[in-house]
Amino acid sequence: MPSPNPLKAVRGTRDLLPPETALWNHIEQTARAVFARYGFGEIRTPIFEATELFARGVGEETDIVSKEMYTWEDRARAQSEKPQSLTLRPENTAGVVRAYIEHKLGETGQLQKLFYIGPQFRRERPQRGRYRQFWQIGVEVLGPPSSGSESPLRDAELLEMVATLLDELGVRNWQLQVNSVGSSEDRKRYDAVLRQALAGVKDRMCPDNQRRAETNPLRVLDSKEPADQALIDALPKIADSLGEDSRAHFAAVLAALDACGVRYTINPRLVRGLDYYTRTTFEFTIPDGSGLGTQNALLGGGRYDGLSEMLGGPRAPGIGFAIGEDRLVLTLQAQAEQAVNSADAQIQKLDAYIAPMGVERNAAALALARELRRAGLSVEIGDGSFRLKKSFEAADRVARHIVILGEDEVATSTATLKAFATGEQIKIPQADLVQLLRH
Ligand code: HAM
């Protein structure tokens, strides 16, 4: 009988394997350490939510909601349940704000500073740096206006934190692009200006942009359609529709960035693909040739002063960002020097490899390994069926020492210890092993 075809991971999803996972862990540990220095705590929200959360939060007309979500009708299992439309989260900001409302975090009066690390799901066309399951490391800062949540200082502090994190990870050549999309009133004003300008040119644009010009003109500015770029660049700029408050807020963000020496460029087309943004929007990008290809946005974010109210909550202005962790890994791997540094961290050898001589010594090897591991040492065990030469080769690959357990050693509670660095081999009481292996 022919053997069945082996099953593969679903298109757009992938397995992360060692040693690469060590780099993922290094990134996450660095992020956690940096976030802790800025007073952030971790939030973990469910991976699926009611579809309505994203429709209301992210926006019906966005690409994410209109064509990229994994949505299903969840059947009722009991009389008390109703069937419900559920969706694998395409992003985490809406979920965090839902949790903020649900747990009445606003009633503390405190600014909430939250971070998350986890998978997100979008049915996009997979390519390098773009997957259907991908990971985000994100941060949200929100609270009642009295907590200072609206202050431009929050925006600048958050951007400065990202710059610090990228620098500590050794990411080179990042560029910060910023813009202001204004308040919801400014957006309404701009929407009208944009519709009018688009009316004259939209017939010369691609079908997607023609549709956007009708349904959500701001989204035309996100368009990557090469043939439409000249027309889009000539459209009126959002900066010219900003009210006095939005202008002053943006100017204060930029002044604070200048004061702490974080470099940026203003990109008037940076409106971002999610509808909840107000005022400051930003992206950190990596220039071409640094491993990301066309998917050059390492992270994106912005302010969402009206999101809580859109989801039925109290007024809770906020700002946040999400790093595409997959893209961060690709960038670090491509920026050779850093990849070597983190590879060094990855191939840290174990403290010891225990080689039992003969299968009768296997149980004793496990007992010794248990003792050493409980003392905090890293240990791998071979197998009593291996010849001595094979044990030495295996040990040299993964560990700094080999610990040989033969019949005599087991009988006398001793071990033969060899350090690969010096070649020195000694027979010692097992009780002395912990002490010696630490060096
Ligand atoms: P976003 O721009 O949709 O924003 O995603 C943030 C980052 O996630 C992107 O810059 C990119 O690095 C990564 N990313 C997005 N889609 C994919 C994909 N298919 N494959 C790999 N990486 C991807 C948000 O998600 C907002 N929630 C960010 C935010 C937080 N705004 C305020 N707070």
Residues whose N, C-alpha, C, O or C-beta is under 5 A from the ligand:
A	BS01	HAM	E91 N92 T93 R122 E124 G129 R130 Y131 F134 V139 A297 L298 L299 G300 G301 G302 I319 G320 F321 A322 I323 G324 D326 R327
